[in-house]
Amino acid sequence: MKQVILAICCCLTLAASAQKNIRLFNGKDLSGWTIHGTEKWYVDKGELVCESGPDKQYGYLSTDSAYYNFEFTCKFKQEANGNSGVFFRSGIEGVKISGWQVEVAPLNNHTGGIYESYGRGWLIQPQKEDEQWLKQGAWNMLKIIANGGTVTTWLNGHQMVTLTDEKIAAGRGFIALQIHDGGGIKVRWKELKLKVLPE
């Protein structure tokens, strides 16, 4: 009987650890993150800011840890051209990133859609009527759940897309925020949280 109880306790402990909550951004500095490229990443008023630099190139800020199955949530506010995004299961060489991006972009430019960089391009875009859920110049809540090969996104509580894909299922890597090239971009982020889901 003791062995059965111990086994149950062990399973419950493993389940709890498998679903641990992680605060990805501490509100003070970029601990746990790595900058790629020459664009600007900094903390202001407890918020994480990405801003185009003088080179006006692509820039990325990636987590030092890799994540496979997860629920990711964050808030973002587009202060200027908001062409950005959240990459998942990704890798990078210089500023050439491989993986999948949940789009963050100006109105009617498919925020919440999924794009494969240096690969197949757009895999799925939101329905036209769902583009309205983006609040320009205000805080937005983004949620991403990646579970095996299925990825689902929400914007301000509204489901935007869901996609099941074998290539995504085989992917491994970090989470990263993006600054698009072209200049003039400034986006604020806060409350970046991740719940690790069991594989």
C-alpha positions in Angstrom: 0.0 0.0 0.0 2.8 2.4 0.9 4.4 1.7 -2.5 1.2 2.6 -4.3 0.8 5.8 -2.3 4.4 6.7 -3.1 3.9 6.0 -6.8 0.8 8.2 -6.9 2.6 11.0 -5.1 5.5 10.7 -7.5 3.2 11.0 -10.5 1.4 14.0 -9.0 4.7 15.7 -8.4 5.8 15.0 -12.0 2.5 16.3 -13.4 2.8 19.5 -11.3 6.4 20.1 -12.4 5.5 19.4 -16.0 2.9 22.3 -15.9 5.1 24.8 -14.0 4.5 28.5 -14.6 7.4 30.6 -15.8 7.6 34.4 -15.8 9.8 35.0 -18.8 10.4 38.7 -18.2 11.3 40.0 -14.7 10.4 43.7 -15.4 13.9 44.8 -14.5 16.4 43.6 -17.1 16.9 41.1 -20.0 18.0 38.2 -17.8 17.2 34.9 -19.5 17.2 36.5 -23.0 19.7 36.9 -25.8 19.8 39.8 -28.3 20.4 39.0 -32.0 21.2 41.9 -34.4 21.7 45.6 -33.8 18.1 46.7 -33.1 17.2 48.1 -29.7 15.8 46.0 -26.8 15.5 47.6 -23.4 13.4 47.9 -20.3 11.4 51.1 -19.6 8.9 51.5 -16.7 8.9 47.8 -16.1 8.0 47.0 -19.7 10.1 45.3 -22.4 10.6 47.6 -25.4 11.7 46.7 -28.9 12.6 49.6 -31.2 14.2 49.9 -34.6 17.9 51.0 -34.6 19.9 52.9 -37.1 20.5 49.8 -39.3 16.7 49.3 -39.7 17.3 45.5 -40.0 15.6 42.4 -38.5 16.2 42.0 -34.8 15.3 39.2 -32.3 15.3 38.7 -28.6 15.3 35.0 -27.8 14.8 33.0 -24.6 17.9 31.2 -23.3 15.8 28.1 -22.8 14.0 26.0 -25.4 10.3 25.1 -25.0 8.2 22.5 -26.8 4.7 22.2 -25.4 3.5 25.3 -23.7 0.8 28.0 -23.1 2.3 31.4 -23.7 0.6 34.7 -22.8 1.7 38.3 -23.0 0.5 41.8 -23.5 1.8 44.1 -26.3 1.2 47.7 -27.3 2.2 49.1 -30.7 3.5 52.6 -30.2 4.6 53.0 -33.8 4.6 50.6 -36.8 3.8 47.4 -34.9 5.4 44.9 -37.3 6.7 42.3 -34.8 5.9 38.8 -33.7 6.4 35.9 -31.4 8.6 33.0 -32.7 8.4 29.5 -31.2 10.4 26.3 -31.5 13.0 28.4 -33.4 16.7 28.6 -33.9 18.9 31.3 -35.4 22.2 32.0 -37.2 23.1 35.7 -37.1 19.7 37.2 -37.7 18.4 34.5 -40.0 15.8 32.7 -37.9 14.2 29.3 -38.6 10.9 28.4 -37.1 7.4 29.7 -36.8 6.1 33.1 -36.0 2.8 34.2 -34.5 2.3 37.5 -36.3 2.0 40.8 -34.5 1.4 43.6 -37.0 -0.6 46.7 -37.8 -4.4 46.4 -38.3 -5.5 44.1 -41.1 -2.0 42.5 -41.4 -2.9 39.2 -39.9 -2.0 39.5 -36.2 -2.5 36.0 -34.7 -1.7 34.2 -38.0 1.2 31.7 -38.3 4.2 32.3 -40.6 7.1 30.0 -41.4 10.3 32.0 -41.9 12.6 31.0 -44.7 10.3 28.2 -45.5 6.7 27.9 -46.6 5.7 31.5 -45.7 2.1 32.0 -44.5 0.6 28.8 -43.1 -2.6 30.3 -41.9 -4.1 33.8 -41.5 -7.0 34.9 -39.4 -10.4 35.3 -41.0 -11.0 38.9 -42.3 -13.7 39.6 -39.7 -11.3 38.6 -36.9 -8.7 41.3 -37.8 -10.9 43.8 -35.9 -9.8 42.4 -32.5 -6.5 44.2 -32.6 -6.5 47.4 -30.6 -4.0 49.8 -32.2 -2.1 52.0 -29.8 -3.6 50.1 -26.8 -2.6 47.0 -24.8 -3.6 43.7 -26.4 -3.5 40.2 -24.9 -1.9 37.4 -27.0 -2.2 33.7 -26.1 -0.4 30.9 -27.9 -0.8 27.2 -27.1 1.6 24.8 -28.8 0.8 21.1 -28.2 2.6 18.6 -30.4 1.8 19.6 -34.0 -1.2 21.8 -33.1 -0.9 25.5 -32.5 -3.8 27.8 -31.5 -3.7 31.5 -31.0 -6.0 34.0 -29.3 -6.1 37.8 -29.4 -7.9 39.7 -26.6 -9.8 36.5 -25.7 -10.9 35.7 -29.3 -9.5 32.6 -31.0 -7.7 33.7 -34.2 -6.3 30.5 -35.8 -5.7 26.8 -35.1 -3.3 24.7 -37.2 -2.0 21.2 -37.1 1.2 20.6 -39.0 3.8 17.7 -39.0 6.8 20.0 -39.5 5.8 22.1 -36.5 5.4 18.9 -34.5 9.1 18.0 -35.3 10.4 21.5 -34.4 12.5 22.3 -31.4 13.9 25.6 -30.1 13.4 28.8 -28.2 10.7 31.5 -28.1 11.7 34.9 -29.6 10.3 38.4 -30.1 11.0 40.1 -33.5 11.6 43.6 -34.8 10.8 43.6 -38.5 13.2 45.4 -40.9 12.4 48.7 -42.5 12.7 51.0 -39.4 10.1 53.0 -37.5 9.0 50.1 -35.3 8.3 50.4 -31.6 6.4 47.8 -29.5 6.0 47.5 -25.8 5.6 44.1 -24.1 4.7 43.1 -20.5 3.5 40.1 -18.5 5.3 37.5 -20.6 4.3 34.2 -19.0 4.7 30.6 -20.0 3.1 27.4 -18.6 5.1 24.3 -19.6 2.7 21.5 -20.8 3.6 17.8 -20.7 4.9 16.2 -23.8 
